[in-house]
């Protein structure tokens, strides 16, 4: 069975809500196990078991949140050493425009190298029903693509 890892970092709770919504969407796909880990608790062993990675984080001061950056820093060289290549998707909660956090995450991921499976989803402002619906849709679409072998 294939495994999707959803790694999230949340201080205010917004990214945690979005990660839960993405999990709900991904969990509808048969033939896929969905594992959700806080960025602080995730590591290269989780990546080794996964066939795809969904990062859910916040933009802080125009950059990727510290907890997500910590996860990526810890996983970067071990992922390279294990020759991991996983498609990933990016879901960001942004108080600003989110472009700085998105660009930073994409720079890091391209160095591993993990290919971006879909355009980043940047949700601006307070979490709303529309944000949760978009998060759930991203989770479902990414999961379906993984099961079908599109990514």
C-alpha positions in Angstrom: 0.0 0.0 0.0 1.2 3.5 -0.8 1.7 6.1 1.9 1.1 9.8 1.8 2.9 11.8 4.6 1.2 15.0 5.6 3.7 17.1 7.7 2.5 20.3 9.2 3.6 23.1 11.5 1.1 25.2 13.3 1.4 27.8 16.0 -1.9 29.6 15.8 -3.9 26.5 14.8 -4.6 27.6 11.2 -2.2 25.2 9.6 -3.4 22.3 11.9 -7.0 22.9 10.7 -5.8 22.9 7.1 -3.8 19.7 7.6 -6.8 18.0 9.1 -8.9 19.1 6.1 -6.3 17.8 3.7 -6.2 14.5 5.6 -10.0 14.2 5.3 -9.7 14.7 1.5 -6.8 12.3 1.2 -8.4 9.6 3.4 -11.2 9.2 0.8 -8.7 7.6 -1.6 -8.6 3.8 -1.5 -5.3 2.0 -1.6 -3.5 4.8 0.2 -2.4 5.1 3.9 -2.4 8.7 5.1 0.1 9.5 7.9 -0.1 12.9 9.6 2.9 14.2 11.6 3.7 17.5 13.2 6.8 18.8 11.6 8.6 18.6 14.9 7.9 14.8 15.0 8.5 14.0 11.4 11.8 12.8 10.0 13.6 10.9 7.2 12.2 7.6 8.4 8.7 8.9 7.6 9.9 10.1 4.2 11.4 6.7 3.5 8.0 5.0 4.0 6.1 7.6 1.9 5.4 7.8 -1.8 4.4 11.5 -1.5 4.6 14.4 0.9 2.1 17.2 1.6 3.7 20.1 3.5 1.2 22.3 5.4 2.8 25.4 7.0 2.3 29.1 7.7 4.1 32.1 6.4 5.8 33.9 9.2 7.2 37.4 8.4 7.2 36.6 4.7 9.1 33.3 5.1 8.4 29.6 5.8 7.4 28.9 9.4 10.3 27.9 11.7 8.9 24.5 12.6 8.6 23.5 8.9 12.0 24.9 8.1 13.4 22.8 11.0 11.9 19.6 9.6 13.2 20.4 6.1 16.7 21.2 7.5 16.7 17.9 9.5 15.5 15.8 6.5 17.5 17.5 3.8 20.9 15.7 3.8 19.5 12.3 5.0 16.9 12.4 2.2 19.7 13.0 -0.3 21.9 10.2 1.3 19.0 7.8 0.9 18.4 9.0 -2.7 14.7 9.8 -2.0 12.7 11.4 -4.7 9.1 12.1 -3.6 6.5 14.2 -5.3 5.3 16.9 -2.9 2.5 19.4 -2.6 2.6 22.6 -0.6 -0.3 24.2 1.4 0.3 27.5 3.0 -1.6 29.7 5.5 -0.5 33.2 4.7 -1.2 36.5 6.5 0.7 38.3 3.8 0.9 37.0 0.2 2.7 33.7 0.9 5.0 34.0 -2.1 8.2 34.2 0.1 7.3 31.1 2.0 6.4 29.3 -1.1 9.6 30.2 -2.9 11.7 29.2 0.2 10.0 25.8 0.4 10.4 25.2 -3.3 14.1 26.1 -3.2 14.8 23.7 -0.4 12.7 20.9 -2.0 14.4 21.2 -5.3 17.8 20.6 -3.7 16.8 17.2 -2.3 15.4 16.8 -5.2 11.7 16.5 -4.6 9.5 17.5 -7.6 6.5 19.7 -7.1 3.4 17.8 -8.1 1.0 20.7 -8.3 1.1 24.5 -7.9 1.3 25.5 -4.3 -2.0 26.4 -2.6 -1.7 29.6 -0.7 -4.7 30.5 1.5 -4.6 34.1 2.7 -6.2 35.5 5.9 -8.2 33.8 8.6 -9.1 30.2 8.1 -12.6 30.0 6.6 -14.8 27.3 5.2 -13.4 28.1 1.7 -9.9 27.5 3.1 -10.9 24.1 4.6 -12.6 23.1 1.4 -9.5 24.0 -0.7 -7.3 22.1 1.7 -9.6 19.0 1.5 -9.6 19.3 -2.3 -5.8 19.4 -2.5 -5.6 16.4 -0.2 -8.0 14.4 -2.3 -6.4 15.4 -5.6 -2.9 14.7 -4.5 -3.9 11.3 -3.0 -5.7 10.3 -6.2 -2.7 11.3 -8.3 -0.4 9.2 -6.1 -2.6 6.2 -6.3 -3.0 6.5 -10.1 0.8 7.0 -10.5 0.4 10.4 -12.0 3.0 11.9 -9.7 
